[in-house]
Amino acid sequence: MSVPAVKPTRAPQVRPRLRVALHALVYDGLTIGDAAKKAGMAYEAVRVALHRPHVQAHLASVKRERLGLESLRSFHTVTDLRDNSASDKVRLDASKVIMTAAGDLEPERNHGPSTALALQIIVSPQHALPMSITTAGGVIEAPPFDPTAFRVVHAVEHLPEPADDDGD
């Protein structure tokens, strides 16, 4: 009995014309139809390709590349505003942007009122560990966890049904 030959599978790739279309979408802001024309492709071919995972991954890569370049350009604009603006408000805002990007200022949205937290853990008596130390702050410390003393439950334990005290 003969075994059919196995075709080697090739990794999906983005062809040069599709790459041109994707760059036109991201860098030039063209529509799918205009990007397809620029790349010498049919609209439908580009539209269908955009649904393929490897093409989406490449498109995401191109977008990240563009974002990185725009971020550098924007940073240059902010530093230029900080150094050359006639308005004190604009210079102050530009300085805040740079300091925030450097991590020297926390974003204002992270500032919230500090609140006290009380955590109460209620354990049923049959599972309770012996408590050993109570601190002045009201914290009760249990002894360290001992995995050898831990009881493994293989079957679902049912709690007893509550007594019917609602005498009608």
C-alpha positions in Angstrom: 0.0 0.0 0.0 1.4 3.4 -1.0 1.3 6.4 1.3 0.3 9.6 -0.4 3.0 12.3 -0.5 2.5 15.0 2.1 2.7 18.5 0.7 4.9 20.7 2.8 2.8 23.5 4.2 4.1 27.0 3.8 3.7 29.7 6.4 1.2 32.3 5.5 2.8 35.5 4.1 1.8 38.9 3.0 2.6 39.5 -0.7 4.3 42.7 -1.8 1.2 44.2 -3.4 -0.9 43.6 -0.4 1.9 45.1 1.8 1.6 48.2 -0.4 -2.1 48.3 0.2 -1.8 47.9 3.9 0.8 50.7 4.1 -1.5 52.9 2.1 -4.3 52.2 4.6 -2.2 53.1 7.6 0.3 55.8 6.4 -1.8 57.6 3.7 -5.2 57.1 5.3 -6.7 55.7 2.1 -9.9 53.8 1.8 -9.8 50.1 1.0 -10.7 50.8 -2.6 -8.1 53.5 -3.1 -5.4 51.4 -1.3 -6.3 48.5 -3.6 -6.0 50.7 -6.7 -2.6 52.1 -5.5 -1.4 48.5 -5.0 -2.8 47.3 -8.3 -5.2 44.9 -6.7 -9.0 44.4 -6.8 -11.0 45.9 -3.9 -12.5 42.4 -3.1 -9.0 40.9 -2.8 -7.9 43.4 -0.3 -11.2 43.2 1.6 -11.0 39.4 1.9 -7.3 39.5 2.8 -8.0 41.9 5.7 -10.0 39.1 7.4 -7.1 36.6 7.4 -5.3 36.3 10.8 -1.7 36.7 9.4 -2.8 39.8 7.4 -4.4 41.3 10.5 -1.2 40.6 12.5 0.9 42.4 9.8 -1.6 45.3 9.8 -1.3 45.6 13.6 2.5 45.6 13.2 2.3 48.4 10.6 0.0 50.4 12.9 2.3 50.0 15.9 5.2 51.2 13.7 3.2 54.2 12.6 2.2 54.9 16.2 5.8 54.8 17.4 6.8 57.3 14.7 3.9 59.6 15.4 4.7 59.4 19.1 8.3 60.6 18.4 6.9 63.4 16.3 4.4 64.4 18.9 7.1 64.4 21.6 9.2 66.7 19.5 6.1 69.0 19.1 5.5 69.1 22.8 9.1 69.9 23.6 9.0 72.7 20.9 5.9 74.1 22.5 7.5 74.0 25.9 10.6 75.9 24.7 9.0 78.4 22.2 5.4 79.1 23.1 4.4 82.6 24.0 1.7 81.4 26.4 2.7 80.4 29.9 -0.3 78.0 30.1 0.9 76.2 26.9 4.5 75.9 28.3 3.2 74.6 31.6 0.9 72.0 30.0 3.7 70.9 27.7 6.0 70.5 30.7 3.4 68.4 32.5 3.1 66.2 29.5 6.8 65.6 29.4 7.0 65.0 33.1 4.1 62.6 33.0 5.7 60.6 30.1 8.9 60.4 32.1 6.9 59.0 35.1 7.6 62.0 37.3 3.9 62.9 37.6 1.1 60.4 38.3 -2.0 60.7 36.2 -4.7 62.6 38.0 -7.2 59.8 37.5 -5.2 57.6 39.8 -5.7 60.0 42.7 -8.6 58.9 44.8 -9.6 59.2 48.4 -7.9 56.8 50.7 -10.3 54.6 52.6 -9.9 52.2 55.5 -10.5 48.6 54.6 -11.9 46.0 57.0 -11.8 42.3 55.9 -13.7 39.7 57.8 -13.4 36.0 56.9 -16.0 33.8 58.4 -15.1 30.1 58.6 -17.5 27.4 59.7 -16.6 25.8 63.1 -15.6 22.4 61.6 -13.1 24.1 59.3 -11.7 26.7 61.7 -8.1 26.7 62.7 -7.0 27.4 66.2 -6.3 31.1 66.5 -3.1 32.0 68.3 -2.3 35.7 68.4 -4.4 38.8 68.4 -2.5 42.0 67.7 -3.4 45.5 69.0 -4.7 46.5 65.6 -7.4 43.8 65.7 -5.6 41.4 63.4 -6.0 37.8 64.3 -3.1 35.7 63.1 -3.5 32.0 62.5 -0.6 29.5 62.5 1.1 28.9 59.1 -0.7 26.7 56.7 0.3 23.0 57.0 -0.6 21.1 53.8 -0.3 17.8 55.7 -3.1 18.8 58.0 -5.4 19.8 55.1 -8.4 17.6 54.6 -9.2 16.6 51.0 -12.9 16.3 50.3 -13.6 13.8 47.5 -17.4 13.9 47.7 -19.7 16.9 47.9 -20.7 17.3 51.5 -24.3 18.4 52.0 -25.2 20.6 54.9 -28.2 19.5 57.0 -31.5 20.9 55.9 -32.6 23.8 58.1 -35.5 23.0 60.5 -38.8 24.4 59.4 -39.6 26.9 62.1 -42.3 28.7 60.2 -45.3 27.1 61.8 -48.3 28.3 59.8 
